[in-house]
């Protein structure tokens, strides 16, 4: 089947698929582990005609991810880039302003290159303090707002994986820090819907 879309997932461990999967950047050339423990797998399961590249690296901050944009997104000549970053910055106590600056820079650079971007919200982890949760909520609110201002697509991946009865926690997790394969499946389904909807709008406009 001919590919209809090429998509890059750019991010940290929640793009890589930790802890069940080690990404192709970390274990070249194809990655290692449970392939169902990554949202890229589930997007391609829904759409075999899509190529979704897993370009996640466990533990990276937004500035480190930004440094890889040229290599991992722009040189790929992709149609879409999913950008999901910031949790490791928060975990290390870095300022929201620095995360926001890095995210904006990544979106702007990709858009200038003719790539449509998806702004994804940062996922919760089960050991968050109340202060951590407030910072994460503030960042995700900002991501939602700025996506409309910049004209990027938006996906609430946080909502896809959080416990509906306790949104400060993951609905299911093997380590308290990352989703299990069912969570990655929900992420993939949510991200696929956003791209599907953008394709329908493009077709009808």
ZARO-386775 format. One record per atom (N, C-alpha, C): atom name; x, y, z. Coordinates in steps of 0.05 Angstrom, whole numbers, plus 32768, in hexadecimal, padded with zeros to 4 digits. Layout:
# ZARO-386775
<rec CA <X Y Z>>
...
This chain:
# ZARO-386775
<rec N <8011 7FE8 8000>>
<rec CA <8000 8000 8000>>
<rec C <8012 8019 8000>>
<rec N <800B 802C 7FF0>>
<rec CA <801A 8045 7FEF>>
<rec C <8015 8055 8008>>
<rec N <802A 8061 8012>>
<rec CA <8027 8072 802A>>
<rec C <8018 808B 8024>>
<rec N <8005 8092 8035>>
<rec CA <7FF6 80AB 8031>>
<rec C <8001 80C2 8042>>
<rec N <800D 80BB 8059>>
<rec CA <8018 80CF 806B>>
<rec C <8031 80C5 8078>>
<rec N <8044 80D7 807C>>
<rec CA <805C 80D1 808C>>
<rec C <805B 80E4 80A5>>
<rec N <805C 80D8 80BC>>
<rec CA <8058 80E6 80D5>>
<rec C <8070 80E0 80E7>>
<rec N <807B 80F4 80F4>>
<rec CA <8090 80F0 8108>>
<rec C <8085 80F6 8123>>
<rec N <8089 80E4 8136>>
<rec CA <8084 80E9 8152>>
<rec C <809D 80F1 8160>>
<rec N <809F 810B 8168>>
<rec CA <80B7 8115 8174>>
<rec C <80B2 811A 8192>>
<rec N <80C4 810F 81A3>>
<rec CA <80BF 8113 81BF>>
<rec C <80D2 8103 81D1>>
<rec N <80C8 80FE 81E9>>
<rec CA <80D9 80F1 81FE>>
<rec C <80CF 80D4 8201>>
<rec N <80CE 80CB 821A>>
<rec CA <80C8 80AF 8220>>
<rec C <80AB 80A7 8217>>
<rec N <8099 80BA 8219>>
<rec CA <807D 80B4 8212>>
<rec C <8078 80B3 81F4>>
<rec N <808C 80BC 81E5>>
<rec CA <808C 80B7 81C8>>
<rec C <809C 809D 81C2>>
<rec N <80B2 8099 81D1>>
<rec CA <80C2 8082 81CD>>
<rec C <80B3 8068 81D3>>
<rec N <80A2 8069 81E8>>
<rec CA <8092 8051 81EF>>
<rec C <809C 8044 8209>>
<rec N <80AB 8053 8219>>
<rec CA <80B4 8049 8233>>
<rec C <809D 8041 8245>>
<rec N <80A1 802C 8256>>
<rec CA <80B9 801C 8259>>
<rec C <80B9 8003 8247>>
<rec N <80A3 7FFE 8239>>
<rec CA <80A1 7FE5 822A>>
<rec C <80B1 7FE4 8210>>
<rec N <80B6 7FFB 8205>>
<rec CA <80C3 7FFC 81EB>>
<rec C <80DA 8010 81EB>>
<rec N <80F0 8009 81DF>>
<rec CA <8107 801A 81DB>>
<rec C <8107 8023 81BE>>
<rec N <8107 803D 81BA>>
<rec CA <8103 8048 819F>>
<rec C <8119 8042 818C>>
<rec N <8114 8045 8172>>
<rec CA <8129 8041 815E>>
<rec C <8141 8053 8161>>
<rec N <813E 806B 816D>>
<rec CA <8154 807C 8172>>
<rec C <8166 8072 8188>>
<rec N <8159 8063 819B>>
<rec CA <8168 8059 81B2>>
<rec C <8173 803D 81AD>>
<rec N <8165 802E 819C>>
<rec CA <816D 8012 8195>>
<rec C <816A 800F 8176>>
<rec N <817C 801B 8167>>
<rec CA <817A 8019 814A>>
<rec C <817E 7FFD 8140>>
<rec N <8172 7FF6 8128>>
<rec CA <8163 800A 8118>>
<rec C <8145 800A 811C>>
<rec N <813A 7FF5 812A>>
<rec CA <811D 7FF2 812B>>
<rec C <8111 7FF4 8147>>
<rec N <8122 7FFA 815B>>
<rec CA <8118 7FFA 8176>>
<rec C <8117 7FDE 8182>>
<rec N <810F 7FDD 819C>>
<rec CA <8110 7FC3 81A9>>
<rec C <80F9 7FC2 81BE>>
<rec N <80EC 7FAB 81C0>>
<rec CA <80D8 7FA7 81D5>>
<rec C <80BC 7FA2 81CA>>
<rec N <80A8 7FA9 81DA>>
<rec CA <808C 7FA5 81D3>>
<rec C <8083 7FBB 81C0>>
<rec N <8080 7FB5 81A7>>
<rec CA <8079 7FCA 8193>>
<rec C <805F 7FD7 8199>>
<rec N <804D 7FCA 81A9>>
<rec CA <8033 7FD6 81B0>>
<rec C <8036 7FEC 81C5>>
<rec N <804E 7FEE 81D0>>
<rec CA <8053 8002 81E5>>
<rec C <805E 801C 81D8>>
<rec N <8050 8026 81C4>>
<rec CA <8058 803F 81B7>>
<rec C <803F 8048 81A6>>
<rec N <803A 8062 81A7>>
<rec CA <8022 806C 8199>>
<rec C <8025 8069 817B>>
<rec N <803E 806A 8171>>
<rec CA <8042 8068 8154>>
<rec C <8037 804E 8149>>
<rec N <803B 8038 8158>>
<rec CA <8031 801E 8150>>
<rec C <8012 801F 814C>>
<rec N <8004 802B 815F>>
<rec CA <7FE7 802B 815E>>
<rec C <7FDC 803D 8148>>
<rec N <7FEB 8053 8143>>
<rec CA <7FE2 8064 812C>>
<rec C <7FE4 8055 8112>>
<rec N <7FFA 8045 810F>>
<rec CA <7FFD 8036 80F6>>
<rec C <7FEB 801D 80F5>>
<rec N <7FE3 8014 810C>>
<rec CA <7FCF 7FFE 810E>>
<rec C <7FB4 8008 8103>>
<rec N <7FAD 8020 810A>>
<rec CA <7F95 802C 8100>>
<rec C <7F97 8034 80E2>>
<rec N <7FAF 803C 80DB>>
<rec CA <7FB3 8046 80BF>>
<rec C <7FCD 8039 80B4>>
<rec N <7FCA 8022 80A9>>
<rec CA <7FE2 8014 809D>>
<rec C <7FEF 8024 8086>>
<rec N <7FE0 8037 807B>>
<rec CA <7FEB 8048 8066>>
<rec C <7FFB 805F 8070>>
<rec N <7FFC 8063 808B>>
<rec CA <800D 8077 8097>>
<rec C <8028 806B 809F>>
<rec N <803D 807B 809E>>
<rec CA <8056 8075 80AA>>
<rec C <805A 8088 80C1>>
<rec N <805B 807D 80D9>>
<rec CA <805F 808D 80F1>>
<rec C <807A 8086 80FE>>
<rec N <808C 8099 80FD>>
<rec CA <80A7 8094 8107>>
<rec C <80A9 809B 8125>>
<rec N <80B3 8089 8134>>
<rec CA <80B7 808D 8151>>
<rec C <80D2 809A 8155>>
<rec N <80D2 80B4 815C>>
<rec CA <80EA 80C3 8161>>
<rec C <80EA 80CD 817D>>
<rec N <80E5 80BB 8190>>
<rec CA <80E6 80C2 81AD>>
<rec C <8100 80B8 81B9>>
<rec N <8109 80C7 81CD>>
<rec CA <8120 80BF 81DD>>
<rec C <811A 80C3 81FA>>
<rec N <811C 80AD 8209>>
<rec CA <8115 80AD 8226>>
<rec C <8126 80C1 8235>>
<rec N <8119 80D1 8245>>
<rec CA <8126 80E3 8258>>
<rec C <812D 80FF 824D>>
<rec N <8128 8104 8234>>
<rec CA <8130 811E 8228>>
<rec C <811E 8135 8230>>
<rec N <812A 814C 8234>>
<rec CA <811C 8165 8239>>
<rec C <8114 8171 821E>>
<rec N <8104 8187 821F>>
<rec CA <80FB 8194 8207>>
<rec C <8113 81A1 81F7>>
<rec N <8127 81AB 8205>>
<rec CA <813E 81B6 81F7>>
<rec C <814D 81A1 81E8>>
<rec N <8150 8189 81F3>>
<rec CA <815E 8174 81E6>>
<rec C <814E 816A 81CE>>
<rec N <8134 8168 81D1>>
<rec CA <8123 8160 81BA>>
<rec C <8124 8175 81A4>>
<rec N <8124 818E 81AC>>
<rec CA <8126 81A4 8198>>
<rec C <8140 81A1 8187>>
<rec N <8155 8199 8194>>
<rec CA <816F 8196 8185>>
<rec C <816E 8181 8170>>
<rec N <815A 816E 8173>>
<rec CA <8158 8158 815F>>
<rec C <8144 815E 8149>>
<rec N <8138 8175 8149>>
<rec CA <8122 817B 8137>>
<rec C <812B 8179 8119>>
<rec N <8142 8185 8114>>
<rec CA <814C 8185 80F8>>
<rec C <8150 8168 80EE>>
<rec N <815E 8158 80FE>>
<rec CA <8164 813D 80F6>>
<rec C <814B 812B 80F5>>
<rec N <813B 812C 810A>>
<rec CA <8125 8118 810D>>
<rec C <810B 8120 8101>>
<rec N <8107 8139 80FA>>
<rec CA <80EE 8142 80EE>>
<rec C <80F3 814E 80D3>>
<rec N <8102 8164 80D1>>
<rec CA <8105 8173 80B8>>
<rec C <8111 8162 80A2>>
<rec N <8125 8152 80A9>>
<rec CA <8133 8142 8094>>
<rec C <8122 812B 808B>>
<rec N <810D 8124 8099>>
<rec CA <80FC 810E 8092>>
<rec C <80E8 8115 807C>>
<rec N <80E4 812F 8078>>
<rec CA <80D0 8137 8064>>
<rec C <80B4 812D 806A>>
<rec N <80AD 812E 8083>>
<rec CA <8093 8122 808B>>
<rec C <807C 8136 8087>>
<rec N <8064 812B 8088>>
<rec CA <804C 813C 8085>>
<rec C <8043 8148 80A0>>
<rec N <8046 8139 80B5>>
<rec CA <803E 8141 80D0>>
<rec C <8055 813B 80E4>>
<rec N <8056 814C 80F9>>
<rec CA <8068 8146 810F>>
<rec C <8058 814A 8129>>
<rec N <8058 8135 8139>>
<rec CA <804B 8136 8154>>
<rec C <8061 813E 8168>>
<rec N <805C 8154 8176>>
<rec CA <8070 815E 8189>>
<rec C <8066 815B 81A5>>
<rec N <8073 814B 81B5>>
<rec CA <806B 8145 81D0>>
<rec C <8084 8146 81E2>>
<rec N <8086 815C 81F2>>
<rec CA <809E 8160 8202>>
<rec C <8098 8172 821A>>
<rec N <80A9 816F 822E>>
<rec CA <80A6 8181 8245>>
<rec C <80A6 8173 8260>>
<rec N <809E 815A 8262>>
<rec CA <809B 814D 827C>>
<rec C <80B6 814B 828A>>
<rec N <80CB 8145 827C>>
<rec CA <80E5 8143 8289>>
<rec C <80F0 815E 8292>>
<rec N <80E9 8173 8284>>
<rec CA <80F0 818E 828D>>
<rec C <80E3 8193 82A8>>
<rec N <80C9 818D 82A9>>
<rec CA <80BA 8192 82C2>>
<rec C <80C5 8181 82D9>>
<rec N <80CC 8168 82D2>>
<rec CA <80D6 8156 82E7>>
<rec C <80F1 8160 82F2>>
<rec N <8100 816E 82E1>>
<rec CA <8119 8179 82EA>>
<rec C <8117 8196 82F4>>
<rec N <80FF 81A0 82F7>>
<rec CA <80FA 81BA 8302>>
<rec C <8100 81D1 82F0>>
<rec N <8100 81CD 82D6>>
<rec CA <8105 81E3 82C3>>
<rec C <80EC 81F4 82C0>>
<rec N <80F1 820D 82B9>>
<rec CA <80DB 8221 82B7>>
<rec C <80C8 821B 829F>>
<rec N <80AF 8220 82A3>>
<rec CA <809B 821D 828E>>
<rec C <80A3 822D 8276>>
<rec N <80AD 8245 827A>>
<rec CA <80B4 8257 8264>>
<rec C <80C8 824A 8251>>
<rec N <80DB 823C 825B>>
<rec CA <80EF 822F 824A>>
<rec C <80E3 8219 823A>>
<rec N <80D1 820A 8246>>
<rec CA <80C3 81F4 8237>>
<rec C <80B2 8201 8220>>
<rec N <80A3 8216 8227>>
<rec CA <8093 8223 8213>>
<rec C <80A3 822E 81FC>>
<rec N <80BA 823A 8202>>
<rec CA <80CB 8244 81ED>>
<rec C <80D5 822E 81DB>>
<rec N <80DC 8217 81E6>>
<rec CA <80E5 8201 81D5>>
<rec C <80CF 81F5 81C4>>
<rec N <80B7 81F3 81D0>>
<rec CA <80A1 81E8 81C1>>
<rec C <8099 81FB 81AA>>
<rec N <8097 8214 81AF>>
<rec CA <8090 8228 819A>>
<rec C <80A5 8227 8184>>
<rec N <80BE 8226 818B>>
<rec CA <80D3 8225 8177>>
<rec C <80D1 820C 8165>>
<rec N <80CB 81F5 8171>>
<rec CA <80C8 81DD 8161>>
<rec C <80B1 81DE 814E>>
<rec N <809A 81E8 8158>>
<rec CA <8083 81EA 8146>>
<rec C <8088 81FE 812F>>
<rec N <8093 8215 8136>>
<rec CA <8098 8229 8121>>
<rec C <80AB 821F 810C>>
<rec N <80C0 8212 8114>>
<rec CA <80D4 8209 8101>>
<rec C <80C8 81F3 80EF>>
<rec N <80B8 81E1 80FA>>
<rec CA <80AC 81CC 80EA>>
<rec C <8097 81D8 80D7>>
<rec N <8088 81EB 80E0>>
<rec CA <8073 81F7 80CF>>
<rec C <8080 8206 80B8>>
<rec N <8096 8214 80BE>>
<rec CA <80A5 8222 80A8>>
<rec C <80AF 820F 8093>>
<rec N <80B4 81F6 809B>>
<rec CA <80BD 81E2 8088>>
<rec C <80A6 81D4 807A>>
<rec N <808E 81DD 807F>>
<rec CA <8077 81D1 8071>>
<rec C <806B 81B8 807E>>
<rec N <8072 81B4 8097>>
<rec CA <8069 819D 80A6>>
<rec C <8052 81A5 80B9>>
<rec N <803D 8196 80B9>>
<rec CA <8027 819C 80CC>>
<rec C <802E 8190 80E7>>
<rec N <802A 819E 80FC>>
<rec CA <8032 8195 8116>>
<rec C <8019 818F 8128>>
<rec N <801D 817C 813A>>
<rec CA <8009 8176 814E>>
<rec C <8014 817C 8169>>
<rec N <8008 818E 8178>>
<rec CA <8010 8194 8193>>
<rec C <8002 8181 81A6>>
<rec N <8012 8170 81B3>>
<rec CA <8006 815C 81C5>>
<rec C <800B 8164 81E2>>
<rec N <7FF8 815F 81F3>>
<rec CA <7FFB 8166 8210>>
<rec C <800C 8151 821E>>
<rec N <801A 815A 8232>>
<rec CA <802D 814A 8242>>
<rec C <801E 8137 8254>>
<rec N <8027 811F 8256>>
<rec CA <8019 810A 8265>>
<rec C <801F 810C 8283>>
<rec N <800C 8103 8294>>
<rec CA <8011 8103 82B1>>
<rec C <8023 80EB 82B8>>
<rec N <802D 80ED 82D1>>
<rec CA <803B 80D5 82DC>>
<rec C <8032 80D3 82F9>>
<rec N <8032 80BB 8304>>
<rec CA <8024 80B6 831D>>
<rec C <8031 80C1 8336>>
<rec N <804A 80C9 8334>>
<rec CA <8058 80D4 834B>>
<rec C <8058 80F2 834C>>
<rec N <8047 80FF 833C>>
<rec CA <8046 811C 833C>>
<rec C <803C 8127 8358>>
<rec N <804A 813B 8361>>
<rec CA <8040 814A 8378>>
<rec C <802A 815D 836F>>
<rec N <801D 816B 8382>>
<rec CA <8009 817E 837A>>
<rec C <8015 8195 836A>>
<rec N <802D 819D 8372>>
<rec CA <803B 81B2 8363>>
<rec C <8042 81A9 8347>>
<rec N <804B 8190 8345>>
<rec CA <8051 8185 832A>>
<rec C <8039 8185 8319>>
<rec N <8022 817D 8324>>
<rec CA <8009 817C 8315>>
<rec C <8001 8198 830B>>
<rec N <8004 81AC 831D>>
<rec CA <7FFD 81C7 8315>>
<rec C <800E 81D1 82FE>>
<rec N <8028 81CB 82FF>>
<rec CA <803A 81D3 82E9>>
<rec C <8033 81C5 82CF>>
<rec N <802D 81AB 82D1>>
<rec CA <8026 819B 82BA>>
<rec C <800B 81A6 82AE>>
<rec N <7FF8 81AB 82BF>>
<rec CA <7FDE 81B6 82B5>>
<rec C <7FE2 81D1 82A8>>
<rec N <7FF3 81E1 82B3>>
<rec CA <7FF8 81FC 82A7>>
<rec C <8005 81F9 828C>>
<rec N <8019 81E6 828A>>
<rec CA <8026 81E2 8270>>
<rec C <8012 81D8 825B>>
<rec N <8001 81C5 8263>>
<rec CA <7FEE 81BA 8250>>
<rec C <7FD9 81CE 8248>>
<rec N <7FD0 81DF 825B>>
<rec CA <7FBE 81F5 8253>>
<rec C <7FCB 8207 823F>>
<rec N <7FE4 820D 8243>>
<rec CA <7FF3 821E 8230>>
<rec C <7FF5 8210 8215>>
<rec N <7FFB 81F6 8214>>
<rec CA <7FFD 81E8 81FB>>
<rec C <7FE3 81EA 81EC>>
<rec N <7FCD 81E6 81FA>>
<rec CA <7FB2 81E8 81ED>>
<rec C <7FAE 8204 81E1>>
<rec N <7FB4 8218 81F1>>
<rec CA <7FAF 8234 81E7>>
<rec C <7FC1 823B 81D0>>
<rec N <7FDB 8235 81D2>>
<rec CA <7FEE 823D 81BE>>
<rec C <7FEA 822E 81A4>>
<rec N <7FDF 8216 81A5>>
<rec CA <7FDA 8207 818D>>
<rec C <7FC6 8215 817B>>
<rec N <7FB2 8222 8188>>
<rec CA <7F9E 8231 8179>>
<rec C <7FAA 824A 816D>>
<rec N <7FBB 8257 817D>>
<rec CA <7FC8 8270 8174>>
<rec C <7FDA 826B 815C>>
<rec N <7FEA 8255 815E>>
<rec CA <7FFD 824F 8149>>
<rec C <7FF1 8240 8131>>
<rec N <7FD9 8236 8135>>
<rec CA <7FCD 8227 811F>>
<rec C <7FD6 820B 811C>>
<rec N <7FE1 8200 8132>>
<rec CA <7FE9 81E4 8131>>
<rec C <7FD1 81D2 8138>>
<rec N <7FD2 81B9 8132>>
<rec CA <7FBE 81A6 813C>>
<rec C <7FC3 81A1 815A>>
<rec N <7FAF 8197 8168>>
<rec CA <7FB1 8193 8185>>
<rec C <7FA6 8178 818C>>
<rec N <7FB4 816A 819D>>
<rec CA <7FAA 8150 81A7>>
<rec C <7FAF 814F 81C5>>
<rec N <7F9A 8149 81D4>>
<rec CA <7F9B 8147 81F1>>
<rec C <7FA3 812B 81F9>>
<rec N <7FBD 8125 81F5>>
<rec CA <7FC6 810A 81FC>>
<rec C <7FC6 8105 821A>>
<rec N <7FC7 811B 822A>>
<rec CA <7FC4 8118 8247>>
<rec C <7FA9 810B 824D>>
<rec N <7F94 8116 8242>>
<rec CA <7F79 810B 8247>>
<rec C <7F76 80EF 823D>>
<rec N <7F85 80E8 8228>>
<rec CA <7F83 80CC 821D>>
<rec C <7F8D 80B7 8231>>
<rec N <7FA1 80BE 8241>>
<rec CA <7FAD 80AA 8252>>
<rec C <7FA8 80AD 8270>>
<rec N <7F9D 80C4 8278>>
<rec CA <7F99 80C9 8295>>
<rec C <7F80 80BA 829F>>
<rec N <7F81 80B4 82B9>>
<rec CA <7F6A 80A7 82C6>>
<rec C <7F53 80BA 82C8>>
<rec N <7F3C 80B3 82BC>>
<rec CA <7F25 80C6 82BD>>
<rec C <7F1B 80CC 82D9>>
<rec N <7F21 80BA 82EC>>
<rec CA <7F18 80BE 8308>>
<rec C <7F2D 80CD 8318>>
<rec N <7F46 80CE 830E>>
<rec CA <7F5B 80DC 831C>>
<rec C <7F6F 80E6 8306>>
<rec N <7F6A 80FD 82FA>>
<rec CA <7F79 8106 82E3>>
<rec C <7F97 810C 82E9>>
<rec N <7F9F 810B 8302>>
<rec CA <7FBB 810E 8308>>
<rec C <7FCB 80F4 8305>>
<rec N <7FBD 80DF 82FE>>
<rec CA <7FCA 80C5 82FB>>
<rec C <7FC5 80BA 82DF>>
<rec N <7FD7 80A7 82D7>>
<rec CA <7FD3 8098 82BF>>
<rec C <7FBD 8083 82C4>>
<rec N <7FAD 807E 82AF>>
<rec CA <7F98 806A 82B2>>
<rec C <7FA4 804F 82B6>>
<rec N <7FBA 8049 82A9>>
<rec CA <7FC7 802F 82AD>>
<rec C <7FE5 8032 82A6>>
<rec N <7FF6 8027 82B7>>
<rec CA <8012 802B 82B3>>
<rec C <8022 8014 82BF>>
<rec N <8037 800B 82B1>>
<rec CA <8048 7FF6 82BD>>
<rec C <805D 8001 82D1>>
<rec N <8062 801A 82D0>>
<rec CA <8077 8025 82E1>>
<rec C <8070 803F 82F0>>
<rec N <8057 8048 82EC>>
<rec CA <804E 8061 82F9>>
<rec C <8057 807A 82EB>>
<rec N <8067 8077 82D6>>
<rec CA <8072 808E 82C7>>
<rec C <8069 8090 82AA>>
<rec N <8062 8079 829F>>
<rec CA <805B 8078 8282>>
<rec C <8042 8067 827E>>
<rec N <8034 806B 8268>>
<rec CA <801D 805A 8262>>
<rec C <8025 803D 825D>>
<rec N <8012 802B 825F>>
<rec CA <8016 8010 8256>>
<rec C <800C 800F 8239>>
<rec N <800E 7FF8 822B>>
<rec CA <8006 7FF7 820F>>
<rec C <7FE9 8001 820A>>
<rec N <7FD7 7FFC 821D>>
<rec CA <7FBC 8007 8219>>
<rec C <7FBB 8025 8219>>
<rec N <7FCD 8031 822A>>
<rec CA <7FCE 804E 822A>>
<rec C <7FDB 8059 8210>>
<rec N <7FEF 804B 8206>>
<rec CA <7FFB 8054 81ED>>
<rec C <7FE7 8050 81D6>>
<rec N <7FD7 803C 81D8>>
<rec CA <7FC2 8038 81C4>>
<rec C <7FAF 8050 81C4>>
<rec N <7FA6 8059 81DC>>
<rec CA <7F94 8070 81DE>>
<rec C <7FA1 8089 81D3>>
<rec N <7FBB 808C 81D8>>
<rec CA <7FCA 80A3 81CD>>
<rec C <7FCA 80A2 81AF>>
<rec N <7FD0 808A 81A4>>
<rec CA <7FD1 8087 8187>>
<rec C <7FB6 808D 817A>>
<rec N <7FA1 8083 8187>>
<rec CA <7F86 8087 817C>>
<rec C <7F7F 80A5 817C>>
<rec N <7F86 80B3 8192>>
<rec CA <7F7F 80CF 8194>>
<rec C <7F8F 80DF 8180>>
<rec N <7FA9 80D9 817D>>
<rec CA <7FB9 80E7 8169>>
<rec C <7FB0 80E2 814D>>
<rec N <7FA8 80C9 8147>>
<rec CA <7F9E 80C2 812C>>
<rec C <7F85 80D2 8126>>
<rec N <7F73 80D4 813A>>
<rec CA <7F5A 80E3 8135>>
<rec C <7F60 8100 812D>>
<rec N <7F73 810C 813B>>
<rec CA <7F7A 8128 8134>>
<rec C <7F84 812B 8118>>
<rec N <7F95 8119 810F>>
<rec CA <7F9F 811A 80F4>>
<rec C <7F8A 8113 80E0>>
<rec N <7F79 80FF 80E6>>
<rec CA <7F62 80F8 80D5>>
<rec C <7F50 8110 80D0>>
<rec N <7F4A 811E 80E6>>
<rec CA <7F38 8136 80E4>>
<rec C <7F45 814C 80D3>>
<rec N <7F5F 814F 80D5>>
<rec CA <7F6D 8164 80C5>>
<rec C <7F6C 815C 80A8>>
<rec N <7F6F 8142 80A2>>
<rec CA <7F6E 8139 8086>>
<rec C <7F52 813E 807A>>
<rec N <7F3D 8139 808A>>
<rec CA <7F22 813D 8081>>
<rec C <7F1D 815B 807B>>
<rec N <7F27 816C 808D>>
<rec CA <7F24 8189 8089>>
<rec C <7F32 8191 806F>>
<rec N <7F4A 8187 806B>>
<rec CA <7F59 818E 8053>>
<rec C <7F4A 8186 803A>>
<rec N <7F3D 816E 803C>>
<rec CA <7F2F 8164 8024>>
<rec C <7F16 8174 801E>>
<rec N <7F09 817E 8033>>
<rec CA <7EEF 818C 802E>>
<rec C <7EF3 81AA 802A>>
<rec N <7F0A 81B4 8030>>
<rec CA <7F0E 81D1 802C>>
<rec C <7F14 81D8 800F>>
